[in-house]
């Protein structure tokens, strides 16, 4: 059962799996990267999920388009 409409979106569910993968992958990184690369990758992956959820609630197409562009930019950080 879904509480929010974005939970039905395949892209949101895939982004959750992507976040889990990033967390598993970054757990193997050296301790020296904990506050650098690990932190950035984890925050960015969580941000993608959050932005999709937020964007799915927007009613204005222009705002959706801006959010989608921002989400795409987040992906290019990898």
Residue pairs with C-beta under 8 A, 6 or more apart in sequence:
2 8
4 53
5 56
5 57
6 12
6 52
6 53
6 56
6 57
7 13
9 52
9 56
11 52
12 49
12 52
12 53
12 56
15 45
15 48
15 49
15 52
16 49
18 45
18 48
19 42
19 45
19 46
19 48
19 49
22 41
22 42
22 45
23 42
23 45
25 41
26 37
26 38
26 41
26 42
29 37
29 38
40 77
41 78
44 74
44 77
44 78
47 74
48 71
48 74
48 75
51 67
51 70
51 71
51 74
52 71
54 67
55 63
55 64
55 67
55 68
55 71
58 64
58 67
